[in-house]
Amino acid sequence: MTGRPKRRPPWWPDNEEWPPADWRGGQWGRRHGGGSWRHRRRPFGCFLIVFLLFAAATLTAAVWAAAALIGVVSAPPIVLVGGLIVTVLVALGALTTFRFIRGSSAAIDRLAVAAERIERGDYSTRVEESGPPPVRSLSRAFNQMSERLAVLESSRRTFLADVAHELRTPLSIIEGQIEAIEDGIYPADAAHLAPIHDQIRALEKLIDDMRTVALAEAGGLTLTLEPTDLRALIDHALAGFRAQADAAGITLRAEAPSELQLATADQQRVRQVLANLLSNALRHTPAGGEVVVSARSASTPGWLEAIVADNGSGIDPELLPTIFDRFVREPGSPGSGLGLAICRDLVEAHGGYISIESKPGQGTTVRFTLPTVESAG
């Protein structure tokens, strides 16, 4: 039934309207052959019938032309020429189809073998990007995946090696100090127990830092966001480093307008960022130098910008492109190389960005952004 029904069927319920307004797309239409799905399937069915008819006609013409050429049947010359052309076209089509199928099959076989090698841990596996366009795209995606896996595996091994190295140093100091005390070389007094306590605190900080990095990379870093006075956080951070700065002869200074907007941030995490940046700045600033921590509205509306600037020794230009990577540090630096990586992870977890500018002998400036309460709301 392709048209709209005109007469009420005898079986139609008396209490329902006829004809129904949604007869073609409603439940009645679906029960009795109506509905849009029928119209959607019609083009495909027509195409399939036309294709089968064309294939049958072409094959028949090719067989008949071949029979005429060998003299089995008689036909006019023009028909023979036409049949010959059809036969050649059919042969070329069959050859092209065969080559397409063989090329696709060979490429899929190579991908299957390569996938087995990836499963065994051989991330250097690559496949040739050949075959039909869809197969080439699949091969290209496979190569990109294996390359990414190789990078991740290399990073994992490097991370484990770096962690082992960072743990070995404090453990060696603790072990040596304890053995010296046990052997009677050092007395078990506060002066000789202090290095052990210092290294234990260093181990605790290293473990906390690695946990933060691991959580950030796994997407498990949770934030407790609340309205935050960024200027108050800066003052609190400077107060914690004031004694260290005074002992080193370094001036600490804060700059922030009193009408600064409130940020939406995890206060504990922002304190951690400021502490890492201040620790680095004080470590690389000589006596008589200055470290300035400032805050202001960023050029992008809805964001605040915090800046930690020093006039210290600066950073080697070769390290700048990778300075926010894990365990990257300058030669002789006593840090673990995780501080800036943690700063990047914590700032990006807030949705902000962090950048660094540095020139040897002129100092370093680190900037990071945080959203305001208005933009977050």
C-alpha positions in Angstrom: 0.0 0.0 0.0 1.8 3.1 -1.2 -1.0 5.7 -1.1 -3.0 7.1 1.7 -5.9 4.7 2.6 -9.3 6.1 1.6 -11.8 3.6 3.1 -11.9 2.5 6.7 -11.0 -1.2 7.0 -13.6 -3.3 8.7 -11.2 -4.4 11.4 -10.3 -0.8 12.4 -11.4 0.0 16.0 -14.5 2.1 16.3 -13.1 4.4 18.9 -10.0 5.4 16.8 -9.9 8.1 14.2 -9.6 7.0 10.5 -7.4 7.7 8.7 -4.8 8.2 11.5 -2.7 11.4 11.3 0.5 9.4 11.7 -0.5 6.4 9.7 2.8 6.5 7.6 5.2 6.8 10.5 3.3 5.5 13.5 2.7 2.1 14.9 -0.1 1.3 12.4 2.2 2.2 9.5 5.0 0.0 10.9 2.6 -2.9 11.4 1.1 -2.7 7.9 4.0 -1.7 5.7 4.0 2.0 6.1 6.6 4.2 7.8 9.7 6.0 6.6 11.9 2.9 6.9 10.1 1.5 3.8 11.1 4.5 1.8 14.6 4.4 3.0 15.1 0.8 2.0 13.6 1.4 -1.5 16.7 3.1 -3.0 19.0 0.4 -1.9 16.7 -2.3 -3.2 16.4 -0.5 -6.6 20.1 -0.1 -6.8 20.7 -3.8 -6.0 18.2 -4.9 -8.6 19.8 -2.6 -11.2 23.3 -3.8 -10.4 22.3 -7.4 -10.6 20.5 -6.8 -14.0 23.5 -4.9 -15.3 25.9 -7.6 -14.1 23.8 -10.3 -15.7 23.5 -8.4 -19.0 27.2 -7.7 -19.1 28.1 -11.3 -18.4 25.6 -12.5 -21.0 27.0 -10.1 -23.6 30.5 -11.2 -22.8 29.7 -14.9 -23.1 27.7 -14.3 -26.3 30.5 -12.2 -27.8 33.1 -14.8 -26.9 30.9 -17.5 -28.5 30.5 -15.4 -31.7 34.3 -14.8 -31.9 35.1 -18.5 -31.9 32.3 -19.2 -34.3 29.8 -21.0 -32.1 27.1 -18.5 -33.0 26.8 -16.0 -35.9 26.5 -12.3 -35.5 27.0 -9.1 -37.6 30.5 -7.5 -37.5 29.4 -4.5 -35.4 27.9 -6.8 -32.8 31.2 -8.7 -32.7 33.1 -5.5 -32.2 30.7 -4.4 -29.4 30.9 -7.9 -27.8 34.7 -7.8 -28.0 34.8 -4.4 -26.3 32.4 -5.7 -23.6 34.6 -8.8 -23.1 37.7 -6.6 -22.7 35.9 -4.3 -20.2 34.7 -7.3 -18.2 38.2 -8.8 -18.1 39.7 -5.5 -17.0 37.0 -5.0 -14.4 37.6 -8.5 -13.1 41.4 -7.9 -13.0 40.9 -4.6 -11.2 38.6 -6.2 -8.7 41.0 -9.0 -8.1 44.0 -6.7 -7.6 41.9 -4.6 -5.2 40.9 -7.6 -3.1 44.4 -9.0 -3.2 46.0 -5.7 -2.2 43.5 -5.2 0.6 43.9 -8.7 1.8 47.7 -8.5 1.8 47.6 -5.2 3.8 45.2 -6.6 6.3 47.4 -9.6 6.7 50.4 -7.3 7.4 48.4 -5.4 10.0 47.4 -8.6 11.7 51.0 -9.8 11.9 52.1 -6.3 13.1 49.4 -6.3 15.8 50.7 -9.6 17.1 54.2 -8.2 17.4 52.8 -5.1 19.2 50.9 -7.5 21.6 54.3 -9.1 22.4 55.8 -5.7 23.3 57.6 -4.9 20.0 56.6 -1.3 19.7 59.1 -0.6 16.9 56.7 -2.4 14.5 55.6 -0.5 11.4 53.6 -1.5 8.4 53.9 -0.4 4.8 51.3 2.3 3.9 50.1 0.7 0.7 46.9 -0.5 -0.9 43.5 1.2 -1.4 43.0 4.6 0.3 41.0 3.2 3.2 43.7 0.6 3.9 46.4 3.2 3.6 44.6 5.3 6.2 44.3 2.3 8.5 48.0 1.6 8.1 48.9 5.2 8.8 46.8 5.2 12.0 48.4 1.9 13.1 51.9 3.3 12.6 51.0 6.4 14.6 49.6 4.2 17.4 52.7 2.1 17.5 54.9 5.2 17.5 53.0 6.6 20.4 53.2 3.3 22.3 57.0 3.3 21.7 57.3 6.8 23.2 55.2 5.9 26.2 57.3 2.8 26.8 60.5 4.8 26.5 59.1 7.4 29.0 58.1 4.6 31.4 61.5 3.1 31.4 63.2 6.5 31.7 60.8 7.4 34.6 61.7 4.1 36.4 65.4 4.7 36.0 65.1 8.3 37.2 63.1 7.3 40.2 65.6 4.6 41.1 68.4 7.2 40.8 66.5 9.8 42.9 65.8 7.2 45.6 69.3 5.8 45.7 71.0 9.1 46.8 69.0 9.7 50.1 69.0 6.0 50.9 72.8 5.9 50.5 73.2 8.8 52.8 70.9 7.4 55.4 72.6 4.0 55.3 76.1 5.5 55.6 75.1 7.7 58.5 73.4 4.8 60.4 76.4 2.5 59.8 78.8 5.1 61.0 76.7 5.5 64.2 76.5 1.8 64.7 80.3 1.4 64.3 80.9 4.1 66.8 82.5 6.5 64.3 79.8 9.1 65.0 77.9 9.5 68.3 74.1 9.1 68.1 73.6 12.8 68.9 71.3 15.4 67.3 74.1 16.7 65.0 74.6 13.3 63.4 71.0 12.3 63.4 70.0 15.5 61.6 71.3 14.4 58.1 69.1 11.2 58.5 66.0 13.3 59.3 66.8 15.6 56.3 67.1 12.7 53.9 63.9 11.2 55.2 62.1 14.5 54.6 63.6 14.6 51.1 62.3 11.1 50.5 58.9 12.0 51.7 58.8 15.0 49.4 60.0 13.0 46.4 57.3 10.4 47.0 54.6 13.1 47.3 55.9 14.7 44.1 55.9 11.4 42.2 52.4 10.6 43.4 51.2 14.0 42.2 52.8 13.5 38.8 51.3 10.0 38.5 47.8 11.2 39.5 48.1 14.0 36.9 49.1 11.7 34.1 46.4 9.2 35.0 43.7 11.9 35.1 43.1 11.2 38.8 44.2 14.6 40.1 41.2 16.0 42.0 40.8 19.7 42.9 38.8 21.4 45.6 37.8 24.6 43.9 36.7 27.6 45.9 36.9 31.4 45.7 40.5 32.3 46.4 42.3 35.5 47.2 45.4 35.1 45.1 47.1 38.0 46.8 46.6 36.4 50.2 48.1 33.1 48.9 51.2 35.0 47.6 51.7 36.8 50.9 51.4 33.4 52.7 53.9 31.8 50.3 56.4 34.7 50.8 56.1 34.5 54.6 57.1 30.8 54.4 60.3 31.6 52.5 61.2 34.9 54.2 63.7 33.3 56.6 65.5 31.4 53.8 65.6 34.6 51.7 67.0 36.7 54.5 69.7 34.1 55.3 70.7 34.2 51.6 70.6 38.0 51.3 67.8 37.9 48.8 64.9 40.4 48.8 61.3 39.0 48.5 58.6 41.3 47.3 54.9 41.0 46.4 53.0 43.1 43.9 49.2 42.8 43.5 46.4 45.4 43.3 44.1 45.5 46.2 41.0 45.2 44.0 42.1 42.0 42.3 39.3 39.6 41.4 38.9 36.4 43.3 40.2 33.2 41.5 38.5 29.8 41.4 41.2 27.5 42.6 42.4 24.8 44.9 44.2 26.8 47.5 46.5 24.0 48.6 47.5 23.2 45.0 48.2 26.9 44.2 50.3 27.1 47.3 52.3 24.1 46.0 52.8 25.8 42.7 54.0 29.0 44.3 56.3 27.1 46.7 58.0 25.2 43.9 58.5 28.4 41.9 59.8 30.3 44.8 62.2 27.5 45.8 63.6 27.4 42.3 63.9 31.2 42.2 65.8 31.4 45.5 68.0 28.5 44.5 69.2 30.4 41.4 69.4 33.9 42.7 72.6 35.1 44.3 73.0 37.3 47.4 71.8 40.8 46.8 69.3 39.6 44.2 65.5 40.0 44.2 62.5 37.7 43.7 59.2 39.4 42.9 55.8 37.6 43.0 53.0 39.6 41.4 49.4 39.0 40.4 47.2 40.9 37.9 44.3 40.5 35.6 45.3 38.6 32.5 44.9 39.9 29.0 42.2 37.3 28.4 39.0 38.3 30.2 38.0 36.0 33.1 41.6 35.0 34.0 44.2 36.1 36.5 47.9 35.9 35.9 50.5 35.2 38.6 54.2 36.0 37.9 57.3 34.8 39.7 60.4 36.7 38.5 64.0 36.7 39.7 67.2 38.3 38.5 69.3 35.3 39.1 71.5 33.1 36.9 68.8 32.1 34.4 68.3 28.8 32.6 70.4 27.2 29.9 68.6 27.9 26.6 69.0 24.2 25.6 66.9 23.2 28.6 64.0 25.6 28.0 62.1 23.5 25.4 61.9 20.6 27.9 62.0 22.5 31.2 58.5 21.3 32.2 59.3 17.7 31.6 59.9 15.3 34.5 63.4 15.0 35.9 64.8 17.8 33.7 67.2 19.9 35.7 70.4 21.8 35.3 73.7 20.0 36.1 74.5 20.3 39.8 71.0 21.2 40.8 70.0 19.6 44.1 66.3 19.3 43.1 64.6 16.2 41.8 63.6 17.8 38.5 59.9 17.3 39.3 59.0 20.8 40.6 58.2 22.5 37.3 56.5 19.3 35.9 54.2 19.4 38.9 53.5 23.1 38.4 52.5 22.5 34.8 50.2 19.6 35.8 48.5 21.6 38.6 48.0 24.7 36.5 46.6 22.8 33.6 44.3 20.9 36.0 42.8 24.4 36.7 42.4 24.9 33.0 45.2 27.5 32.9 48.6 27.6 31.2 52.1 28.1 32.4 55.1 29.6 30.5 58.7 30.4 31.3 61.1 33.0 29.9 64.8 33.0 30.9 68.1 34.4 29.8 71.4 33.3 31.2 72.7 35.9 33.7 69.5 38.0 33.5 67.0 35.9 35.5 63.9 33.9 34.9 60.2 34.8 34.8 57.4 32.2 35.2 53.8 33.0 34.4 50.7 31.0 35.1 47.0 31.7 34.9 43.9 30.8 37.0 40.2 31.4 36.2 38.3 34.0 38.1 35.1 33.4 40.0 33.0 35.2 37.4 34.4 33.1 34.5 34.0 29.8 36.4 30.4 30.6 37.4 
